Amino acid sequence: MGGDRLIPAKIAWPLAFIVVLITSGCIPAGAVSLETPTLTAVATTAPTPTATIVWFPPTPTYTPRPTQAAPTPTPEMLPEHGELILEDDFSSGASWQLAQSTAGNIAVGKNRLNIAINQPRLLLSTIRSTPEIGEFYLEVTAHPSLCSGMDEYGVILREASEADFLRFALSCSGQVRLDRITGGAASSPQPWTLSGAVPPGAPGVAQIAVWATAEEMRFFVNGQYQFSWNEPALLSGKLGLFARTAADSPVSVSFSDFRLYAP
């Protein structure tokens, strides 16, 4: 036996004996399981595709819009005028009715005719002694320096007498109007109408223009057509300028570049 080692023989356990051990409680329940485990399938959700981020997306080629020309008066509304008949740069007031009082004054200075009014709700006007005319194209530039609200200024047309004339007015609130005085009675063929061409308030610049031939008259401010009027009776007369206060604040308007053309 010396260096021989005992090799334990394999013990063959009878199957019935193992069953007895399990059922008798000698082997803890669950320690040995001869059943094949049932695999439970776990549902997997397919990954939601992630949108690809385009860091520099393509952009449509820029197409510039057609350039629009600045609006201009329609040719038929502002016909070409004829030759220059008269130009007055107001270097002298000899041809105009001038006045000076505590209520206001009309004076000429520095190549302008100035109308200043200190009294509420007062109209001052000045008529040029010559010419007496019916068909013409008139231009004069107004420069309101004290003016607000419904204060007004403008031109007098075809004055046959102090009781018969037309008056084209611009208000300091940006409106235009045509007054017609016949036999001392006043009417407004064109009532106050808003105009984007008239500068609101003061200071401002307004080039006033009137085209008149026979009975038809067309009115413009800063190159923009305003309205037309067919005058049936007042067909000729003198030309003038005016200003009027609508409330208690004073008004001051000057006029320059008085030009008269054949229509």
Secondary structure as GFF3:
##gff-version 3
##sequence-region A 1 263
A	DSSP	alpha_helix	15	24	.	.	.	ID=ss1
A	DSSP	beta_strand	84	88	.	.	.	ID=ss2
A	DSSP	beta_strand	99	100	.	.	.	ID=ss3
A	DSSP	beta_strand	104	109	.	.	.	ID=ss4
A	DSSP	beta_strand	112	117	.	.	.	ID=ss5
A	DSSP	beta_strand	123	127	.	.	.	ID=ss6
A	DSSP	beta_strand	136	146	.	.	.	ID=ss7
A	DSSP	beta_strand	152	161	.	.	.	ID=ss8
A	DSSP	beta_strand	164	171	.	.	.	ID=ss9
A	DSSP	beta_strand	175	182	.	.	.	ID=ss10
A	DSSP	beta_strand	185	194	.	.	.	ID=ss11
A	DSSP	beta_strand	206	213	.	.	.	ID=ss12
A	DSSP	beta_strand	216	221	.	.	.	ID=ss13
A	DSSP	beta_strand	224	230	.	.	.	ID=ss14
A	DSSP	beta_strand	238	244	.	.	.	ID=ss15
A	DSSP	beta_strand	251	261	.	.	.	ID=ss16
###
